[in-house]
């Protein structure tokens, strides 16, 4: 037998981002061929960051609505996947929205 400990997980990719009545609706794709437990969402007001985690708990679905946004601002989002072993992916590419 060969026993391999998996310490890496691929990062999620973006599906869509749009403004809704409740805030900003984010959707992303699960990393392929990964046992993903959930995700953390990060936000910044500049492309260069810093990106701060805006979800205190793991988001178990592949979407999230940020209700703490303000109109007239620009926001950038990134997502990080967490697998069933607790491994964290690198942050996804940034996705921008202007409200």
Jmol script that loads the backbone (N, CA, C; Angstrom):
load data "model"
ATOM      1  N   UNK A   1       0.825  -1.183   0.000  1.00  0.00           N
ATOM      2  CA  UNK A   1       0.000   0.000   0.000  1.00  0.00           C
ATOM      3  C   UNK A   1       0.865   1.241   0.000  1.00  0.00           C
ATOM      4  N   UNK A   2       0.363   2.263  -0.659  1.00  0.00           N
ATOM      5  CA  UNK A   2       1.008   3.573  -0.618  1.00  0.00           C
ATOM      6  C   UNK A   2       0.015   4.522   0.030  1.00  0.00           C
ATOM      7  N   UNK A   3       0.440   5.132   1.108  1.00  0.00           N
ATOM      8  CA  UNK A   3      -0.422   6.060   1.836  1.00  0.00           C
ATOM      9  C   UNK A   3       0.040   7.481   1.541  1.00  0.00           C
ATOM     10  N   UNK A   4      -0.841   8.282   0.982  1.00  0.00           N
ATOM     11  CA  UNK A   4      -0.511   9.650   0.626  1.00  0.00           C
ATOM     12  C   UNK A   4      -1.356  10.608   1.451  1.00  0.00           C
ATOM     13  N   UNK A   5      -0.715  11.558   2.065  1.00  0.00           N
ATOM     14  CA  UNK A   5      -1.445  12.577   2.818  1.00  0.00           C
ATOM     15  C   UNK A   5      -1.635  13.776   1.906  1.00  0.00           C
ATOM     16  N   UNK A   6      -2.882  14.107   1.683  1.00  0.00           N
ATOM     17  CA  UNK A   6      -3.234  15.221   0.800  1.00  0.00           C
ATOM     18  C   UNK A   6      -3.142  16.518   1.588  1.00  0.00           C
ATOM     19  N   UNK A   7      -2.259  17.409   1.180  1.00  0.00           N
ATOM     20  CA  UNK A   7      -2.095  18.675   1.902  1.00  0.00           C
ATOM     21  C   UNK A   7      -2.425  19.888   1.040  1.00  0.00           C
ATOM     22  N   UNK A   8      -2.869  19.639  -0.179  1.00  0.00           N
ATOM     23  CA  UNK A   8      -3.189  20.754  -1.078  1.00  0.00           C
ATOM     24  C   UNK A   8      -4.602  20.608  -1.599  1.00  0.00           C
ATOM     25  N   UNK A   9      -5.213  21.747  -1.858  1.00  0.00           N
ATOM     26  CA  UNK A   9      -6.540  21.780  -2.461  1.00  0.00           C
ATOM     27  C   UNK A   9      -6.531  22.885  -3.514  1.00  0.00           C
ATOM     28  N   UNK A  10      -7.172  22.612  -4.622  1.00  0.00           N
ATOM     29  CA  UNK A  10      -7.256  23.621  -5.680  1.00  0.00           C
ATOM     30  C   UNK A  10      -8.170  24.751  -5.225  1.00  0.00           C
ATOM     31  N   UNK A  11      -7.967  25.907  -5.823  1.00  0.00           N
ATOM     32  CA  UNK A  11      -8.788  27.053  -5.447  1.00  0.00           C
ATOM     33  C   UNK A  11     -10.066  27.104  -6.284  1.00  0.00           C
ATOM     34  N   UNK A  12     -11.110  27.727  -5.753  1.00  0.00           N
ATOM     35  CA  UNK A  12     -12.354  27.870  -6.507  1.00  0.00           C
ATOM     36  C   UNK A  12     -12.197  28.862  -7.660  1.00  0.00           C
ATOM     37  N   UNK A  13     -13.080  28.772  -8.633  1.00  0.00           N
ATOM     38  CA  UNK A  13     -13.129  29.724  -9.740  1.00  0.00           C
ATOM     39  C   UNK A  13     -14.492  30.398  -9.731  1.00  0.00           C
ATOM     40  N   UNK A  14     -14.550  31.582 -10.291  1.00  0.00           N
ATOM     41  CA  UNK A  14     -15.767  32.380 -10.255  1.00  0.00           C
ATOM     42  C   UNK A  14     -16.810  31.921 -11.265  1.00  0.00           C
ATOM     43  N   UNK A  15     -18.057  31.999 -10.839  1.00  0.00           N
ATOM     44  CA  UNK A  15     -19.204  31.788 -11.708  1.00  0.00           C
ATOM     45  C   UNK A  15     -19.789  33.153 -12.052  1.00  0.00           C
ATOM     46  N   UNK A  16     -20.244  33.903 -11.020  1.00  0.00           N
ATOM     47  CA  UNK A  16     -20.841  35.219 -11.273  1.00  0.00           C
ATOM     48  C   UNK A  16     -20.803  36.083 -10.024  1.00  0.00           C
ATOM     49  N   UNK A  17     -20.996  37.369 -10.254  1.00  0.00           N
ATOM     50  CA  UNK A  17     -21.123  38.343  -9.179  1.00  0.00           C
ATOM     51  C   UNK A  17     -22.102  39.394  -9.674  1.00  0.00           C
ATOM     52  N   UNK A  18     -23.097  39.729  -8.832  1.00  0.00           N
ATOM     53  CA  UNK A  18     -24.062  40.737  -9.253  1.00  0.00           C
ATOM     54  C   UNK A  18     -24.689  41.428  -8.053  1.00  0.00           C
ATOM     55  N   UNK A  19     -25.148  42.630  -8.311  1.00  0.00           N
ATOM     56  CA  UNK A  19     -25.824  43.409  -7.291  1.00  0.00           C
ATOM     57  C   UNK A  19     -27.263  42.932  -7.190  1.00  0.00           C
ATOM     58  N   UNK A  20     -27.762  42.786  -5.956  1.00  0.00           N
ATOM     59  CA  UNK A  20     -29.156  42.417  -5.701  1.00  0.00           C
ATOM     60  C   UNK A  20     -29.757  43.427  -4.732  1.00  0.00           C
ATOM     61  N   UNK A  21     -31.023  43.272  -4.427  1.00  0.00           N
ATOM     62  CA  UNK A  21     -31.674  44.150  -3.453  1.00  0.00           C
ATOM     63  C   UNK A  21     -31.055  43.998  -2.063  1.00  0.00           C
ATOM     64  N   UNK A  22     -30.503  42.817  -1.784  1.00  0.00           N
ATOM     65  CA  UNK A  22     -29.918  42.529  -0.467  1.00  0.00           C
ATOM     66  C   UNK A  22     -28.450  42.902  -0.348  1.00  0.00           C
ATOM     67  N   UNK A  23     -27.768  43.102  -1.477  1.00  0.00           N
ATOM     68  CA  UNK A  23     -26.339  43.393  -1.445  1.00  0.00           C
ATOM     69  C   UNK A  23     -25.655  42.901  -2.704  1.00  0.00           C
ATOM     70  N   UNK A  24     -24.568  42.139  -2.525  1.00  0.00           N
ATOM     71  CA  UNK A  24     -23.818  41.586  -3.645  1.00  0.00           C
ATOM     72  C   UNK A  24     -23.881  40.063  -3.560  1.00  0.00           C
ATOM     73  N   UNK A  25     -24.369  39.443  -4.614  1.00  0.00           N
ATOM     74  CA  UNK A  25     -24.505  37.980  -4.678  1.00  0.00           C
ATOM     75  C   UNK A  25     -23.297  37.404  -5.402  1.00  0.00           C
ATOM     76  N   UNK A  26     -22.554  36.552  -4.697  1.00  0.00           N
ATOM     77  CA  UNK A  26     -21.356  35.911  -5.237  1.00  0.00           C
ATOM     78  C   UNK A  26     -21.646  34.437  -5.485  1.00  0.00           C
ATOM     79  N   UNK A  27     -21.192  33.933  -6.621  1.00  0.00           N
ATOM     80  CA  UNK A  27     -21.304  32.509  -6.940  1.00  0.00           C
ATOM     81  C   UNK A  27     -19.970  32.037  -7.501  1.00  0.00           C
ATOM     82  N   UNK A  28     -19.565  30.840  -7.112  1.00  0.00           N
ATOM     83  CA  UNK A  28     -18.307  30.279  -7.581  1.00  0.00           C
ATOM     84  C   UNK A  28     -18.469  28.781  -7.808  1.00  0.00           C
ATOM     85  N   UNK A  29     -17.487  28.224  -8.493  1.00  0.00           N
ATOM     86  CA  UNK A  29     -17.458  26.793  -8.779  1.00  0.00           C
ATOM     87  C   UNK A  29     -16.564  26.074  -7.777  1.00  0.00           C
ATOM     88  N   UNK A  30     -16.986  24.902  -7.374  1.00  0.00           N
ATOM     89  CA  UNK A  30     -16.199  24.055  -6.485  1.00  0.00           C
ATOM     90  C   UNK A  30     -14.965  23.575  -7.250  1.00  0.00           C
ATOM     91  N   UNK A  31     -13.819  23.499  -6.573  1.00  0.00           N
ATOM     92  CA  UNK A  31     -12.640  22.954  -7.247  1.00  0.00           C
ATOM     93  C   UNK A  31     -12.904  21.506  -7.689  1.00  0.00           C
ATOM     94  N   UNK A  32     -12.577  21.201  -8.924  1.00  0.00           N
ATOM     95  CA  UNK A  32     -12.828  19.865  -9.464  1.00  0.00           C
ATOM     96  C   UNK A  32     -11.976  18.813  -8.763  1.00  0.00           C
ATOM     97  N   UNK A  33     -12.569  17.657  -8.549  1.00  0.00           N
ATOM     98  CA  UNK A  33     -11.908  16.492  -7.964  1.00  0.00           C
ATOM     99  C   UNK A  33     -11.353  16.780  -6.569  1.00  0.00           C
ATOM    100  N   UNK A  34     -12.073  17.566  -5.797  1.00  0.00           N
ATOM    101  CA  UNK A  34     -11.691  17.874  -4.414  1.00  0.00           C
ATOM    102  C   UNK A  34     -12.863  17.553  -3.481  1.00  0.00           C
ATOM    103  N   UNK A  35     -12.548  17.162  -2.271  1.00  0.00           N
ATOM    104  CA  UNK A  35     -13.563  16.922  -1.246  1.00  0.00           C
ATOM    105  C   UNK A  35     -13.690  18.202  -0.420  1.00  0.00           C
ATOM    106  N   UNK A  36     -14.428  19.147  -0.954  1.00  0.00           N
ATOM    107  CA  UNK A  36     -14.518  20.476  -0.355  1.00  0.00           C
ATOM    108  C   UNK A  36     -15.533  20.493   0.784  1.00  0.00           C
ATOM    109  N   UNK A  37     -15.095  20.963   1.938  1.00  0.00           N
ATOM    110  CA  UNK A  37     -15.963  21.097   3.101  1.00  0.00           C
ATOM    111  C   UNK A  37     -16.717  22.425   3.058  1.00  0.00           C
ATOM    112  N   UNK A  38     -16.033  23.495   2.606  1.00  0.00           N
ATOM    113  CA  UNK A  38     -16.659  24.807   2.555  1.00  0.00           C
ATOM    114  C   UNK A  38     -15.702  25.872   2.068  1.00  0.00           C
ATOM    115  N   UNK A  39     -16.103  27.133   2.297  1.00  0.00           N
ATOM    116  CA  UNK A  39     -15.370  28.265   1.729  1.00  0.00           C
ATOM    117  C   UNK A  39     -15.355  29.432   2.708  1.00  0.00           C
ATOM    118  N   UNK A  40     -14.354  30.280   2.562  1.00  0.00           N
ATOM    119  CA  UNK A  40     -14.304  31.576   3.229  1.00  0.00           C
ATOM    120  C   UNK A  40     -14.295  32.640   2.140  1.00  0.00           C
ATOM    121  N   UNK A  41     -14.983  33.750   2.386  1.00  0.00           N
ATOM    122  CA  UNK A  41     -15.071  34.840   1.429  1.00  0.00           C
ATOM    123  C   UNK A  41     -14.284  36.030   1.974  1.00  0.00           C
ATOM    124  N   UNK A  42     -13.522  36.671   1.096  1.00  0.00           N
ATOM    125  CA  UNK A  42     -12.681  37.819   1.447  1.00  0.00           C
ATOM    126  C   UNK A  42     -13.069  39.013   0.581  1.00  0.00           C
ATOM    127  N   UNK A  43     -12.904  40.221   1.143  1.00  0.00           N
ATOM    128  CA  UNK A  43     -13.279  41.439   0.417  1.00  0.00           C
ATOM    129  C   UNK A  43     -12.250  42.534   0.643  1.00  0.00           C
ATOM    130  N   UNK A  44     -12.112  43.396  -0.384  1.00  0.00           N
ATOM    131  CA  UNK A  44     -11.258  44.572  -0.305  1.00  0.00           C
ATOM    132  C   UNK A  44     -11.919  45.686  -1.104  1.00  0.00           C
ATOM    133  N   UNK A  45     -11.498  46.907  -0.847  1.00  0.00           N
ATOM    134  CA  UNK A  45     -11.991  48.038  -1.643  1.00  0.00           C
ATOM    135  C   UNK A  45     -10.966  48.463  -2.689  1.00  0.00           C
ATOM    136  N   UNK A  46      -9.831  47.760  -2.733  1.00  0.00           N
ATOM    137  CA  UNK A  46      -8.818  48.014  -3.760  1.00  0.00           C
ATOM    138  C   UNK A  46      -8.360  46.681  -4.352  1.00  0.00           C
ATOM    139  N   UNK A  47      -7.918  46.707  -5.589  1.00  0.00           N
ATOM    140  CA  UNK A  47      -7.488  45.485  -6.270  1.00  0.00           C
ATOM    141  C   UNK A  47      -6.265  44.857  -5.603  1.00  0.00           C
ATOM    142  N   UNK A  48      -5.399  45.693  -5.041  1.00  0.00           N
ATOM    143  CA  UNK A  48      -4.174  45.209  -4.416  1.00  0.00           C
ATOM    144  C   UNK A  48      -4.386  44.706  -2.985  1.00  0.00           C
ATOM    145  N   UNK A  49      -5.582  44.947  -2.433  1.00  0.00           N
ATOM    146  CA  UNK A  49      -5.858  44.502  -1.068  1.00  0.00           C
ATOM    147  C   UNK A  49      -5.491  45.550  -0.043  1.00  0.00           C
ATOM    148  N   UNK A  50      -5.461  45.175   1.191  1.00  0.00           N
ATOM    149  CA  UNK A  50      -5.538  43.823   1.717  1.00  0.00           C
ATOM    150  C   UNK A  50      -6.961  43.263   1.660  1.00  0.00           C
ATOM    151  N   UNK A  51      -7.057  41.956   1.499  1.00  0.00           N
ATOM    152  CA  UNK A  51      -8.343  41.266   1.500  1.00  0.00           C
ATOM    153  C   UNK A  51      -8.596  40.724   2.899  1.00  0.00           C
ATOM    154  N   UNK A  52      -9.753  41.086   3.447  1.00  0.00           N
ATOM    155  CA  UNK A  52     -10.112  40.648   4.793  1.00  0.00           C
ATOM    156  C   UNK A  52     -11.256  39.652   4.722  1.00  0.00           C
ATOM    157  N   UNK A  53     -11.182  38.630   5.569  1.00  0.00           N
ATOM    158  CA  UNK A  53     -12.223  37.607   5.606  1.00  0.00           C
ATOM    159  C   UNK A  53     -13.521  38.233   6.119  1.00  0.00           C
ATOM    160  N   UNK A  54     -14.615  38.073   5.361  1.00  0.00           N
ATOM    161  CA  UNK A  54     -15.902  38.645   5.773  1.00  0.00           C
ATOM    162  C   UNK A  54     -16.879  37.568   6.233  1.00  0.00           C
ATOM    163  N   UNK A  55     -16.490  36.314   6.169  1.00  0.00           N
ATOM    164  CA  UNK A  55     -17.330  35.232   6.679  1.00  0.00           C
ATOM    165  C   UNK A  55     -16.666  34.666   7.930  1.00  0.00           C
ATOM    166  N   UNK A  56     -17.385  34.675   9.036  1.00  0.00           N
ATOM    167  CA  UNK A  56     -16.798  34.168  10.276  1.00  0.00           C
ATOM    168  C   UNK A  56     -16.870  32.646  10.350  1.00  0.00           C
ATOM    169  N   UNK A  57     -17.807  32.079   9.638  1.00  0.00           N
ATOM    170  CA  UNK A  57     -17.960  30.623   9.586  1.00  0.00           C
ATOM    171  C   UNK A  57     -17.756  30.139   8.163  1.00  0.00           C
ATOM    172  N   UNK A  58     -17.483  28.864   8.034  1.00  0.00           N
ATOM    173  CA  UNK A  58     -17.331  28.268   6.706  1.00  0.00           C
ATOM    174  C   UNK A  58     -18.679  28.304   5.988  1.00  0.00           C
ATOM    175  N   UNK A  59     -18.661  28.788   4.753  1.00  0.00           N
ATOM    176  CA  UNK A  59     -19.851  28.797   3.897  1.00  0.00           C
ATOM    177  C   UNK A  59     -19.887  27.434   3.202  1.00  0.00           C
ATOM    178  N   UNK A  60     -20.952  26.678   3.406  1.00  0.00           N
ATOM    179  CA  UNK A  60     -21.001  25.317   2.870  1.00  0.00           C
ATOM    180  C   UNK A  60     -21.561  25.248   1.452  1.00  0.00           C
ATOM    181  N   UNK A  61     -22.188  26.308   0.992  1.00  0.00           N
ATOM    182  CA  UNK A  61     -22.706  26.349  -0.378  1.00  0.00           C
ATOM    183  C   UNK A  61     -21.726  27.101  -1.268  1.00  0.00           C
ATOM    184  N   UNK A  62     -21.975  27.102  -2.563  1.00  0.00           N
ATOM    185  CA  UNK A  62     -21.087  27.775  -3.507  1.00  0.00           C
ATOM    186  C   UNK A  62     -21.620  29.155  -3.871  1.00  0.00           C
ATOM    187  N   UNK A  63     -22.202  29.820  -2.870  1.00  0.00           N
ATOM    188  CA  UNK A  63     -22.677  31.182  -3.067  1.00  0.00           C
ATOM    189  C   UNK A  63     -22.747  31.878  -1.720  1.00  0.00           C
ATOM    190  N   UNK A  64     -22.749  33.204  -1.789  1.00  0.00           N
ATOM    191  CA  UNK A  64     -22.797  34.024  -0.580  1.00  0.00           C
ATOM    192  C   UNK A  64     -23.308  35.398  -0.969  1.00  0.00           C
ATOM    193  N   UNK A  65     -24.115  36.006  -0.110  1.00  0.00           N
ATOM    194  CA  UNK A  65     -24.576  37.370  -0.332  1.00  0.00           C
ATOM    195  C   UNK A  65     -23.957  38.279   0.718  1.00  0.00           C
ATOM    196  N   UNK A  66     -23.193  39.249   0.251  1.00  0.00           N
ATOM    197  CA  UNK A  66     -22.576  40.245   1.128  1.00  0.00           C
ATOM    198  C   UNK A  66     -23.582  41.368   1.326  1.00  0.00           C
ATOM    199  N   UNK A  67     -24.135  41.449   2.517  1.00  0.00           N
ATOM    200  CA  UNK A  67     -25.167  42.448   2.813  1.00  0.00           C
ATOM    201  C   UNK A  67     -24.603  43.715   3.452  1.00  0.00           C
ATOM    202  N   UNK A  68     -23.287  43.772   3.625  1.00  0.00           N
ATOM    203  CA  UNK A  68     -22.689  44.936   4.299  1.00  0.00           C
ATOM    204  C   UNK A  68     -22.013  45.900   3.330  1.00  0.00           C
ATOM    205  N   UNK A  69     -22.509  45.969   2.113  1.00  0.00           N
ATOM    206  CA  UNK A  69     -21.927  46.860   1.109  1.00  0.00           C
ATOM    207  C   UNK A  69     -22.674  48.191   1.067  1.00  0.00           C
ATOM    208  N   UNK A  70     -22.018  49.194   0.475  1.00  0.00           N
ATOM    209  CA  UNK A  70     -22.613  50.523   0.337  1.00  0.00           C
ATOM    210  C   UNK A  70     -22.588  50.933  -1.124  1.00  0.00           C
ATOM    211  N   UNK A  71     -23.631  51.609  -1.563  1.00  0.00           N
ATOM    212  CA  UNK A  71     -23.677  52.066  -2.951  1.00  0.00           C
ATOM    213  C   UNK A  71     -22.613  53.135  -3.185  1.00  0.00           C
ATOM    214  N   UNK A  72     -22.180  53.240  -4.439  1.00  0.00           N
ATOM    215  CA  UNK A  72     -21.173  54.224  -4.799  1.00  0.00           C
ATOM    216  C   UNK A  72     -19.753  53.769  -4.520  1.00  0.00           C
ATOM    217  N   UNK A  73     -19.585  52.497  -4.191  1.00  0.00           N
ATOM    218  CA  UNK A  73     -18.253  51.973  -3.893  1.00  0.00           C
ATOM    219  C   UNK A  73     -17.878  50.846  -4.834  1.00  0.00           C
ATOM    220  N   UNK A  74     -16.587  50.565  -4.881  1.00  0.00           N
ATOM    221  CA  UNK A  74     -16.035  49.476  -5.668  1.00  0.00           C
ATOM    222  C   UNK A  74     -15.565  48.401  -4.685  1.00  0.00           C
ATOM    223  N   UNK A  75     -15.912  47.151  -4.961  1.00  0.00           N
ATOM    224  CA  UNK A  75     -15.501  46.042  -4.103  1.00  0.00           C
ATOM    225  C   UNK A  75     -14.825  44.956  -4.924  1.00  0.00           C
ATOM    226  N   UNK A  76     -13.863  44.300  -4.301  1.00  0.00           N
ATOM    227  CA  UNK A  76     -13.150  43.170  -4.892  1.00  0.00           C
ATOM    228  C   UNK A  76     -13.319  41.978  -3.949  1.00  0.00           C
ATOM    229  N   UNK A  77     -13.576  40.813  -4.519  1.00  0.00           N
ATOM    230  CA  UNK A  77     -13.807  39.613  -3.721  1.00  0.00           C
ATOM    231  C   UNK A  77     -12.873  38.489  -4.125  1.00  0.00           C
ATOM    232  N   UNK A  78     -12.529  37.668  -3.151  1.00  0.00           N
ATOM    233  CA  UNK A  78     -11.784  36.432  -3.375  1.00  0.00           C
ATOM    234  C   UNK A  78     -12.401  35.354  -2.493  1.00  0.00           C
ATOM    235  N   UNK A  79     -12.205  34.098  -2.893  1.00  0.00           N
ATOM    236  CA  UNK A  79     -12.747  32.964  -2.146  1.00  0.00           C
ATOM    237  C   UNK A  79     -11.631  31.955  -1.908  1.00  0.00           C
ATOM    238  N   UNK A  80     -11.687  31.292  -0.754  1.00  0.00           N
ATOM    239  CA  UNK A  80     -10.726  30.236  -0.405  1.00  0.00           C
ATOM    240  C   UNK A  80     -11.518  28.977  -0.062  1.00  0.00           C
ATOM    241  N   UNK A  81     -11.101  27.836  -0.609  1.00  0.00           N
ATOM    242  CA  UNK A  81     -11.744  26.560  -0.324  1.00  0.00           C
ATOM    243  C   UNK A  81     -11.036  25.861   0.837  1.00  0.00           C
ATOM    244  N   UNK A  82     -11.821  25.105   1.620  1.00  0.00           N
ATOM    245  CA  UNK A  82     -11.304  24.293   2.711  1.00  0.00           C
ATOM    246  C   UNK A  82     -11.749  22.857   2.447  1.00  0.00           C
ATOM    247  N   UNK A  83     -10.814  21.908   2.504  1.00  0.00           N
ATOM    248  CA  UNK A  83     -11.213  20.530   2.227  1.00  0.00           C
ATOM    249  C   UNK A  83     -11.547  19.781   3.515  1.00  0.00           C
ATOM    250  N   UNK A  84     -11.955  18.523   3.368  1.00  0.00           N
ATOM    251  CA  UNK A  84     -12.393  17.723   4.503  1.00  0.00           C
ATOM    252  C   UNK A  84     -11.268  17.369   5.472  1.00  0.00           C
ATOM    253  N   UNK A  85     -10.017  17.634   5.108  1.00  0.00           N
ATOM    254  CA  UNK A  85      -8.883  17.423   6.002  1.00  0.00           C
ATOM    255  C   UNK A  85      -8.418  18.720   6.662  1.00  0.00           C
ATOM    256  N   UNK A  86      -9.108  19.824   6.341  1.00  0.00           N
ATOM    257  CA  UNK A  86      -8.752  21.118   6.913  1.00  0.00           C
ATOM    258  C   UNK A  86      -7.726  21.899   6.121  1.00  0.00           C
ATOM    259  N   UNK A  87      -7.339  21.394   4.955  1.00  0.00           N
ATOM    260  CA  UNK A  87      -6.398  22.116   4.103  1.00  0.00           C
ATOM    261  C   UNK A  87      -7.087  23.310   3.450  1.00  0.00           C
ATOM    262  N   UNK A  88      -6.378  24.408   3.322  1.00  0.00           N
ATOM    263  CA  UNK A  88      -6.924  25.620   2.708  1.00  0.00           C
ATOM    264  C   UNK A  88      -6.251  25.880   1.368  1.00  0.00           C
ATOM    265  N   UNK A  89      -7.048  26.266   0.392  1.00  0.00           N
ATOM    266  CA  UNK A  89      -6.508  26.617  -0.924  1.00  0.00           C
ATOM    267  C   UNK A  89      -5.908  28.013  -0.873  1.00  0.00           C
ATOM    268  N   UNK A  90      -5.216  28.362  -1.932  1.00  0.00           N
ATOM    269  CA  UNK A  90      -4.818  29.752  -2.093  1.00  0.00           C
ATOM    270  C   UNK A  90      -6.088  30.536  -2.442  1.00  0.00           C
ATOM    271  N   UNK A  91      -6.024  31.838  -2.359  1.00  0.00           N
ATOM    272  CA  UNK A  91      -7.182  32.652  -2.697  1.00  0.00           C
ATOM    273  C   UNK A  91      -7.439  32.612  -4.201  1.00  0.00           C
ATOM    274  N   UNK A  92      -8.702  32.677  -4.558  1.00  0.00           N
ATOM    275  CA  UNK A  92      -9.083  32.723  -5.971  1.00  0.00           C
ATOM    276  C   UNK A  92      -8.637  34.041  -6.586  1.00  0.00           C
ATOM    277  N   UNK A  93      -8.801  34.160  -7.885  1.00  0.00           N
ATOM    278  CA  UNK A  93      -8.595  35.445  -8.534  1.00  0.00           C
ATOM    279  C   UNK A  93      -9.599  36.442  -7.964  1.00  0.00           C
ATOM    280  N   UNK A  94      -9.301  37.723  -8.045  1.00  0.00           N
ATOM    281  CA  UNK A  94     -10.213  38.753  -7.567  1.00  0.00           C
ATOM    282  C   UNK A  94     -11.331  38.986  -8.567  1.00  0.00           C
ATOM    283  N   UNK A  95     -12.514  39.244  -8.053  1.00  0.00           N
ATOM    284  CA  UNK A  95     -13.673  39.574  -8.887  1.00  0.00           C
ATOM    285  C   UNK A  95     -14.155  40.939  -8.408  1.00  0.00           C
ATOM    286  N   UNK A  96     -14.415  41.868  -9.343  1.00  0.00           N
ATOM    287  CA  UNK A  96     -14.755  43.254  -9.020  1.00  0.00           C
ATOM    288  C   UNK A  96     -16.207  43.558  -9.332  1.00  0.00           C
ATOM    289  N   UNK A  97     -16.773  44.438  -8.488  1.00  0.00           N
ATOM    290  CA  UNK A  97     -18.110  44.962  -8.757  1.00  0.00           C
ATOM    291  C   UNK A  97     -18.127  46.426  -8.312  1.00  0.00           C
ATOM    292  N   UNK A  98     -18.819  47.253  -9.084  1.00  0.00           N
ATOM    293  CA  UNK A  98     -19.002  48.663  -8.752  1.00  0.00           C
ATOM    294  C   UNK A  98     -20.475  48.869  -8.477  1.00  0.00           C
ATOM    295  N   UNK A  99     -20.798  49.401  -7.325  1.00  0.00           N
ATOM    296  CA  UNK A  99     -22.211  49.608  -6.952  1.00  0.00           C
ATOM    297  C   UNK A  99     -22.645  51.039  -7.217  1.00  0.00           C
TER     298      UNK A  99
END
end "model"
wireframe off; spacefill off
backbone 0.3
color backbone group
